[in-house]
Amino acid sequence: MKRHILVVLFAVTLMLTGLQAAPSRADTDLDRGNAVPGEALPEALQALDVKDYYVASGAEPVGLIQTVTGHVVVLHGETGEAYFAAPGDAVFQQDALFALEGSRCRIKFSTEDVITMGSDTQIAIEEFVDDHELQKKKSTIRMLKGKAMFYVIPLFRYKDVSFTVETQTAVMGVRGTKFGVEVTFLDLAQASPSDAETIVYGFEGEVEVYSPVDGTAQMVGEGENLQVSCLGTGNVQDMDPGMAEQFMSDTEAPAPEGEQAGEGDEGVGEPVEATEEEAGDEEESTQEEEVAEEEGGDEADSAVTTDTGDTTTVTTDTGDIVDVTQNQTAITVEGTVDQRPTTHFGYFTGMLTMDDGTKTFKHLYLSDSLQDFDSSSGTARDQLPTPDLIMQVDGREDYDDPKITRLDIETDNITSTAFPFTIQHGELGYNAYMKWGYWTQTQSMPGQSVDVYFFDNRGYYIFGDNTTDARMSDLALNKVSGTYSGDAHGTYWTDTGGANMSGNFSTHVDFASGSISNFEVGVSGGGYSVLIDGASGGFITSSRFEVNPGTGTWKIGVTGSEEVADSKEARGSVYGTNAEAIGGVWKLDNANDAHATGMFQGTR
């Protein structure tokens, strides 16, 4: 019994010293990065002072760097500090790791999972959970470029297992398997996310691969590979043996001395059982754990166990922005994390129909400022005629059960006792920053006159985690600018319920000047089109901007015969920690009874 207690305590001590040994070796690791010229660093690191000694982090440790060949840089998401890595260094929650040209790295996590990184590879640990009490382990890894092999080890001590790898074009969800991921760019000079391509290699088990572009999910099994580009998912193919051997060679990182090369690399197809010595008698094991806890076992557990972390964008201590979550798109498939915004600030639109025996267009409402959808007072206004006409929507609970609670109409009003009116709505999309969709309200709302009203043509909404004032200031200070692109949706009013349209959106944002330029929305459907081309505008307050209706070209009408709009509006906000996303609403009218409204969204 005493021997087992000593074994447990020795293991705990070894785990603690293993995670924290690196600082004591700093003076002896003088060759960590001395041979690396500044120009050899990735662009995201060149502005940083990369230390040639270990730098601790205040975040939770999640594993160890076991081996390094060449040079590997660790960037702490907690502090923005960077240093050249060496074997034995702790890896922390939200760390980003950069294996430089010609370098390799092997990381082993407290969950026994292993990642081996090949040359010129970048990954970020966005989320890590190792909860023994709940028997849960979960990891989310963001891979930006290069080649990496993932060994996800199923252990009997975990009942809830999730391992997700995200790239610019794909999301991979697994529970226990061995697979490889390669991220390349069609234009190596630009390395733009829109040119990114992901190849998934199956070695053991199965990987579920999802493309946010075309919304498809496919399974990649042993001996198969799948290519996912910015255009969508290809077909699963048999993997050429030579290709498999080459990929394994490119990602091979030697196991540390004293650990067999196969440890962590094999047996991923089935849950791993404890060895006879580890298992022992159940009652005796429980007693040992109690003794270990009394002697400081809690500290040992805290060194390798973390709570769920938020997906973040790494920032440096100088305020420079290093985007490690660019174009992140969330999905819901087995083994992945359903990432949606946590707050709901945004905009909505609505097109009111009047029926006095004949259906006619009455008003087009649009939010003129950021609305809190978690409150009871989301508002949209019709700017013409004066005074403003108001539609108030209660969108609390993530817009799950929205209701119209007030509606002011020119020359008429809805009978007050008839409120509220329930809204029907549908989701068009979401990511980690925003959520957007459409809504209608087809129940007749009685006016105080003989007329009745309803929203049988689609209105639209978009909301999310808008960028804070502080981060907007940082973006301006660092002269950040970028082009956003995505999709747009809209509805052209008709007396039969509307013609729904879809298309593209893009714009350029310069945060230093607070300007919006090259604002473009093009949607069509049902024989109708709306075009906003070459418009510009600027930020009004904080993350909120408006497009100047006096700039660019704004057209609406029958496709091929569009006419210049008489009344036009477009506004929105940027979303995410570092304004990774943008979204808003628009409306156009002209004197020939043409009316349309919709939303736009994109990522940088």
Summary of the structure (lengths in Angstrom):
residues: 604
radius of gyration: 27.9
end to end distance: 60.0
largest distance: 90.9
contacts: 2106
relative contact order: 0.09
helix: 13%
strand: 47%
